[in-house]
Amino acid sequence: MFHKILIANRGEIACRVIKTARKMGIRTVAVYSEADKNARHVELADEAVCIGPPPSKESYLAMDGIIAACKQTGAEAVHPGYGFLSENEEFSRRLEQEGIVFIGPKHESIAAMGDKIASKKLARDARVNTIPGYNDPIEMPAHAVEIARKIGYPVMIKASAGGGGRGLRVAWNDKEAAEGFASCRTEAKNAFGDDRVFIEKFVEEPRHIEIQVLGDAHGNVVYLWERECSIQRRHQKVIEEAPSPFLDEATRRAMGEQAVALATAVRYQSAGTVEFVVGKDKSFFFLEMNTRLQVEHPVTELITGLDLVELMIRVAAGEPLPFTQEQVRREGWAIECRINAEDPFRNFLPSTGRLVRFMPPDQDPAIRVDTGVFEGDEISIYYDSMIAKLITHGGTRDQAITRMHDALNSFVIRGISSNLAFQAALTRHPRFLAGYFNTGFIAEEFPKGFHPSTLLHEDPLLLASVAAYARRRYIHRAVRITGQLKGHERRVGNEWVVLMQGQRFHLTVKLVEG
């Protein structure tokens, strides 16, 4: 087993890896940019090395600096987390050449799955369901239109090297196919340095459901059930849950077996995720394989009782998987909400600044908070907006949702804007509660964005009363500030009018001491 590992990442995932490494008795090395010198992951690690200026390309994406930090500290292995260099085949290969273990899949597997066109061909060879489409190079808009007609509208135009919701267009006719091809190609070139695109059939009312797989160096591969990731905004996941409320046992098993077949075909070692698009008739097709630990891995951990980070470390150290497929358990339901520094009332504008108050709900076996920040932290403009993940577990889906809603409402964040209110609204939406949704859910239900005035409350008078009391209390504290001119003190009345959803509520608010 390793004595010291370096975490080539930041934020909550770096803290998450440190937590497991400490449990295993492994010393940790954090790397950080100049903007992160006071970050939580730096404080938690046993050692820390500055690797450059704030921009990612000069720090967290700078391979030379990270490899130098390994040599400087004597780290035997590197855990890449997610994002940054986690799916970079060159980084994995260079570490291997330096005699440093990459806690992830071999570079050959990363390369095989990193190209979306090549990965689909590999999937077909492994007898994994793939969406009908055209996977050879497309050079001109007219060619794209010709292909789209043959496949049949609607079609999805996708960048081969795409990811993170970029390089995607849906076309319903010739005009949209031509325009979508041109814009997708330009976006792909700018974002990924690779302008290759392909076209495939667009599955209507699609769900995004992924299978967690785990392989070792001894040829063993298992699947750890599925994650439902259909609640998305602009192709970015918002809420994830496990298991899916949509799948039946036969479909679940078939998807798991195909995921294992693909992982086996590329000799996959470590944790990985095979993503599928699932139609309303439960037909499913391979999307891509993420050759890393996913952001949403905690929901899998809560229903299986496994520590995926620990398993990744043990597999990288050469240990075989300690269980078989038949021994993988599934208990209860887990849900994860991504807590982002963004303003849902201003079209999810990113929010930066000082985290004046940060009070997550109390944690217990049913409530988990993964975060990389603490009260007083500075939320930077340089990195991803996610500041925490809130995960709940219950014996049933309803129980997990109720715990999530209560936990969201008890989560206090001040100083910056957050999406807590939006997440709380989603967990009370009738379609979410019924499990009746697809990847278009947020766009369909919130076409003009998120506005609290559109949310119905079971007791509007109670809500108005609480709002009036909170405002009255706030003003009461403000008027007690010393230094006011005598005879000019502010007086606050007890009669209030609250305007809400077109209604007027006349209220009397009195503050009683004691």
WOLINTA-V251518 format. One record per backbone hydrogen bond with DSSP energy under -0.5 kcal/mol. CO is the residue of the C=O (numbers start at 0). NH is the residue of the N-H. If there is no record, write none. Layout:
co = [CO/CO]
nh = [NH/NH]
//
This chain:
co = [2/3/3/4/5/5/6/6/9/9/10/11/12/13/14/15/16/17/18/19/20/21/26/27/27/28/29/31/31/32/33/35/38/39/40/46/48/51/54/55/55/58/60/61/62/63/64/65/66/67/68/69/69/75/76/77/77/78/80/82/84/86/87/88/89/90/91/92/93/94/95/100/100/101/105/105/106/107/108/109/110/113/114/115/116/117/118/119/120/121/122/123/128/131/132/133/139/140/141/142/143/144/145/146/147/153/154/154/155/155/156/157/158/159/162/165/166/168/170/170/172/173/174/175/176/177/178/179/180/181/182/183/184/185/186/187/187/187/188/195/197/198/199/200/201/202/203/205/206/206/207/208/209/210/210/211/212/213/214/215/219/221/224/226/226/227/229/230/230/231/232/235/237/238/239/240/241/247/248/249/250/251/252/253/254/255/256/257/258/259/260/261/262/263/269/271/272/272/273/274/274/275/276/277/278/282/284/285/287/288/289/289/293/294/295/295/296/296/297/298/299/300/302/305/306/307/308/309/310/311/312/313/314/323/324/326/332/333/334/335/336/336/337/338/338/339/339/340/341/342/342/342/343/343/345/348/352/353/354/356/358/363/365/366/367/368/369/371/373/376/376/377/378/384/386/387/388/388/389/390/391/393/395/396/397/398/399/400/401/402/403/404/405/406/407/410/411/413/413/417/418/419/420/421/422/424/425/428/429/430/430/431/434/437/439/440/441/445/448/450/451/456/458/459/460/461/462/463/464/465/466/467/468/469/470/471/472/473/474/475/476/477/484/490/493/493/495/496/497/497/499/502/503/504/504/506/506/507/509/510]
nh = [26/75/76/28/7/78/8/30/12/13/14/15/16/17/18/19/20/21/22/23/25/24/4/45/46/6/48/50/51/35/36/38/42/43/44/29/31/33/57/58/60/61/62/65/66/67/68/69/70/71/72/73/74/100/5/79/102/7/292/85/87/88/91/92/93/94/95/96/97/99/98/77/102/103/108/109/110/111/112/113/114/115/118/119/120/121/122/123/124/125/127/126/285/200/134/198/143/144/145/146/147/148/149/150/151/201/156/170/157/199/168/197/161/115/165/162/158/156/153/154/176/177/178/179/180/181/182/183/184/185/186/187/188/189/190/191/192/193/192/159/157/133/155/202/203/205/279/438/208/277/228/275/226/212/273/223/271/221/269/218/215/213/211/209/228/240/231/237/238/441/235/232/337/230/335/227/333/251/252/253/254/255/256/257/258/259/260/261/262/263/264/265/267/266/214/212/274/289/210/286/287/208/284/206/281/278/276/130/274/290/272/291/296/297/298/299/299/300/301/302/303/304/330/307/310/311/312/313/314/315/316/318/317/326/327/328/393/241/391/239/338/389/339/386/387/341/418/350/343/345/347/348/346/449/348/342/378/355/375/413/411/366/392/363/390/370/388/39/376/354/378/379/352/340/371/338/369/390/336/367/334/332/399/400/401/402/403/404/405/406/407/408/409/410/410/412/358/355/356/343/422/423/424/425/426/427/428/432/433/434/435/434/436/440/443/444/445/448/450/453/454/459/462/463/464/465/466/467/468/469/470/471/472/473/474/475/476/477/478/479/479/480/487/492/495/508/506/498/499/504/502/499/505/497/506/495/508/509/511/512]
//
